[in-house]
Amino acid sequence: MYQGQMDVTFFAVSSKLKKDQGLKIMIMYIHEKTSFEIWLVGRNQDIQNEYRQLFKENDANKNTLSPTADGVRSIIEISLDEHPDFHQPKGLTKQIDERVTRFIKDIEKLVG
């Protein structure tokens, strides 16, 4: 859990998205919704704006961009599983892994 943010649990996923690009992939569990999401996160507002513009121009609305508001650090938020079946942890883990892997590949194609 993130101190001061008891409504989410998250972890970063390693990928080819370099730190010098200022991007991270985060798997989020949103407690209130009891759902998993994947977020593309920018280190700061300038990076968010740069990549938001890139996606507007090149993503053909494949991904829905996060709103541009103070405190919003994500560029893209995608629901992975709105009703996770915690009674089938292996299946849930496999489903999340497949969707995250596909998302990372799609993002890496766009940001090079």
Sequence and secondary structure as in RCSB ss.txt:
>XXXX:A:sequence
MYQGQMDVTFFAVSSKLKKDQGLKIMIMYIHEKTSFEIWLVGRNQDIQNEYRQLFKENDANKNTLSPTADGVRSI
IEISLDEHPDFHQPKGLTKQIDERVTRFIKDIEKLVG
>XXXX:A:secstr
 BTTBTTEEEEEE  S  GGGTEEEEEEEETTTTEEEEEEEESSHHHHHHHHHHHHHHSTTSS B    TT  EE
EEEEEESS  TT HHHHHHHHHHHHHHHHHHHHHHH 
